Amino acid sequence: MKKVIGSLILFVFLISLASCLSASNESIQASELVAQARQDIIEMQARNISVVRVNESYQDAFQLYSAQKALENTGKRAKYDLVIEYAVHVNDIKKSAFKADDELRIFLEAYDSSAEKINLSEMDEDYNAIIVSFKEERFEDTLELIDIGYERLSEVQSSQTAVRLFYSTTSRTLKNFFINNWLKLVIGIVVVITFLIIFKKALSKFLLVRKEKYLSLQKNVLNSLIKELQKNYFKTKKTSEVEYRVKLKKFKEMILDINRQIPLLKEEMVKLTKAKFKKVVGKK
């Protein structure tokens, strides 16, 4: 019986010892990871990377560790799961931050180099989004936005290269055309100017006559519309009184305006005819 009791006591002691050793090992691991998290923050600060985000996780890890360590010191069971999780999270953020920082430096060099050769104003929104994401410690977003930035940079470069090529080709084509045909162009311009000088008055009179005919035609159409309007109002009753008065007023105003323009056109034609007659008489 004594042997059985002794065996049970020994068994319980071994289990307690194993538990204590396990808890102690977990505490050591948590302590090391918290210390590493602190070192991660120092390394980020050395590269001038904002640490607001990682500092929050570190403070959570440190406070939880202190509380669990105090609990362990009293002989109670301590849990370091969250401590380890927060500390590892700090290290993961640091890795993303360092990668984003390296990628950003390379991208900015490529961007600045391209900006010396082409206009990148249409990339302002993409550029600002990358910078802001890094400053706001959204390092994972920064990496994705940098990839998009390279694509946009390539598109802008290709587009502007095509434009420059088109402009250069067109300029050379036009230049060669003028070089090869300058004499024909000069002769053509002289002929056109001479034609305009000789037939200026005839052309002016033609335009005046055509405009007068157009106004007369427009006046006839308006008179027809008035007759139709009166018919619909007085006979068929298809038009209301309000519509009749509004349209009639508008048509009469348009006819009045035409009546003012026609005499002016005839006066211009008379002046042209007299000027032509004086010129003929003067030559005689």
Secondary structure, DSSP 8 states (H G I E B T S, - for coil): -HHHHHHHHHHHHHHHHHHHHHHHHHHHHHHHHHHHHHHHHHHHHHTT---HHHHHHHHHHHHHHHHHHHHHHTT-----HHHHHHHHHHHHHHHHHHHHHHHHHHHHHHHHHHHTTS--GGGHHHHHHHHHHHHTT-HHHHHHHHHHHHHHHHHHHHHHHHHHHHHHHHHHHHHHHHHHHHHHHHHHHHHHHHHHHHTHHHHHHHHHHHHHHHHHHHHHHHHHHHHHHHHHHHTS--S-HHHHHHHHHHHHHHHHHHHHHHHHHHHHHHHHHHHHHHHHHHH-
